[in-house]
């Protein structure tokens, strides 16, 4: 079966036919590194990680190139560094390390390439020069701007009319703009913020040109999939299309830039759109520090279809954690042996526009039932299927005992003492130890394989 993805440009499910099946290219807009990643930032990471895994399964691990950029030059970064009283480079390095740690905790694979904007300035300048030469951009008052009226197809991705685009972009109608919709490619930098020499003076790039340059440098001028959150459709991705198509002298019908545009929906928290002013702004780091396993956050994100708005609630996270208890409990009782087979229905659900809710609720849970029935090879199949979702890849002991599983000698000793008390028929002592462990948040399970323990959720 062919992978089908909903294309934001056509508003329809489209079959994926890579330009080169031996080099499938995907570019996803990555973090602007000035603060902790929130759950809205995490959703595209998890969604496109599943797509990355699926593409590698279908086309081969060595035939997929996944690029996720790092925006490390931006006015938000400059403002945060000034507010913190720290060098900009120190802020971006620290924040990127935090981002990597948090996304690792969610089970996301690292992309093939992770270009940084500050290392791609020369490519941005080259594209801007081409746009000026083609008549699609102009220099004015130390700035370089893209001329939106020069690109007749502008607005097709977002399907907004001109008035909506001007209002939606919140454009500053500066006196040097020829048209209110024109957007900045390059702007001057004062001495106290980062800047690079250019034909237009010392300055820094606009946000949109960064992704055009980094995608071209890593994937070429035309590639298969461009992804990101729905909030990036306009103006960011609309502007990327205009820049990248015009920089190569074509219209969209001649030079497609990205052949498929895929966007995930918004994230809400407890029924409200995330907002710092409402106090419902959850970062991934906050959830992890509250003792919520990264795998539970990941599963909670995947149980809603990626294109739908996601309401992340305490109940959804608790439900995801309970699901993982059941999955890992079955694997603990029946350890997998050998290489598992992936159910055809499960794979078909993922190939049908990444239908992760169906893959989980219909097929993964049906596989769980087969494990509980003792079906041969079912455990290995469950692990293999979970792998395509980035789930069930740790040991059951690591899941149940938490990150500190290697330092639980005291608990193991108490469990052993309780086992000995039960053998000696000293049930009062056995009950005392069980209560002592329960008070420490440790739950015991007596099984045919012996007494197992886990930390209470």
Buried (B, 14 or more C-beta within 10 A) or exposed (E): EEBBBBBBBEEEEBEBEBEEEEBBBBBBBBBBBBBBBBBBBBBBBBBBBBBBBBBBBBBEEEBBBBBBBBBBBBEEBBEBBEEEEEEBEEBBEEBBEBBBBBBEBBBBBEBBBBBBBBEBBEBBBBBBBBBBEEEBBBBBEBBBBBBBEBBEEBBBBBEBEBEEBBEBBEBEEEEEBEBBBBBBBBBBBEEEBBBBEBEBBBBBBBBBBBBBBBBBBBBEBBBBBBBBBBEBBBBBBBBBBBBBBBBBEBEBEEBBBBBBBBBBBBBBBBEEEBEEEEEBBBBBBEBBEEEBBBBBBBBBBBBBBBBEEBBBBEEBBBBBBEBBBEBBBBBBBBEBEEEBEBBEEBBBBBBBBBBBBBBBEBBBBBBBEBBBEEEEBBBBBBBBBBBBBBBBEBBBBBBBBBEEBEEBEEBEEBBEBBBEBBEEEBEEBBEBBBEEBEEEEBBBBEEEEEBBBBBEB
